[in-house]
Amino acid sequence: QVQLVESGGGLVQAGDSLRLSCTASGRTFTTYAMGWFRQAPGKEREFVAAIPWSGGTTNYADSVKGRFTISRDNSKNTVYLQMNSLKPEDTAVYYCARGTTRWITGQYDYWGQGTQVTVSS
């Protein structure tokens, strides 16, 4: 039984920054890769970023490279998404998810409820 809860979303202006957090309750995710996804209105859910259990080499969607940074603090069972230089096209509901292994494989099993990020121009 794993529960993921995202927080940190909000309404900001283009160029601003936000830091999203995803905290696990129940079983910890210390040994699992974690990912962030987002879904804009009328769009399919898309991959944003992922990080292995060790906090090593990370993966990013081309649209967020150089602007977003994924990190984690396993002692707090928390993964973060630092979002800088936000653009209106970043507006979406952001979800965190737990990978099925300690490495990034593209497979996820548990998902959070999402947090809204709205970027105005």
N, C-alpha and C positions, 0 to 999 in steps of 0.2 A: 504494500500500500504506500504509494508515493504521491505527494501533492506538491505542485509547484505554483508559487504565487508571485506574479510580476507586480512591480510598483515603479513609480518615478515618471510616468507619463504626464503629459500636460499640454497646454497651449503655449506655443512660443512663436517668435518671429523668425523669418529667414535669417540665417547667420548665427542664431543662438545655439546653445548646447543643452543637452539633457543627458542624464545618467539613469539608465534603467537598471533595476535590480530584480533578480529572480531567486527566491529563497525556497529551499525544499523543507517540507515537514515530513514527519514519519521517517522512512528510511533515507539515509544520507546519499548524496550523489558523488561522494569523494572519488570513487573509482570509475566514474562514467564521464564520457565526453558530453558536452552540452552545446546547444545551438540556439540561435535566435532566428525567428521568422517574422514576417509581417504580411498583413493583408489589407489592402486599400479597398474602398468601396467599389464594387463592380469588378474587382480584380481577383485573380487566383492568389493563394498564399505563396509567397516566395521566400527563398532562403536568404538570410542576411549574413550570418557569421556563425562560426563554430570554433570550439576550443577543446583540445583533448584533456584528459583528467589531470595531466601533469602541468597544464598551463603553458605548454610549449608552442610548437608551430600551429598557427591559427589559419582559418580559411575565411575569406570574405567574398561577398558578391561584388562584381565589378562596380556596381553603382554606389557602393559605400566605401570602397578602398581609399585610404588616405584620410577619411573623415570619421569613421567609426572604429572603435577598439573594443574587443571582447576580452574580458579577464575573469578570473575567478579567485575566490578565497575559500578553499576547501574546509578550513577550520570553522567557517561560518555557514557552510552549505549554501553558498551564494555565488551566482554568476552575474556579471555586470556587462552592460553595453553602454560605453561612453560614446555619445553621438555629438559630434561637433559640426560646425558649418552646415546646419540643417537647412534643407530645401523644402519647398512646398510638396514636391514629389515624394518626400519621406513620410508624409502624412499616412498613417495606417494604424491598425491595431497590431501591436507587437507581442509576440508569443515566445516564451522560452520552452525548450524541450530537452528531455534527457535522451542521450544516445544509448544505444543498446550495448555498447562496449566502451572501453576506456579510450579508444581511438576514434577519430572521425571517419565514419563509414557511410554517412548519408541515411542511416536508419535510426529512427527515434521511436520511443514507446510511450513516454508520459509527457503531457502537455499542460501548460498553465492556462489560465482563463483569459489572459491578454490584458494589455494596458494601452490606452489610447494615446497616440502622439499626433498632435495637430500643429502644423507649421504654416503660418500665414505669411503672405508676401507683402 
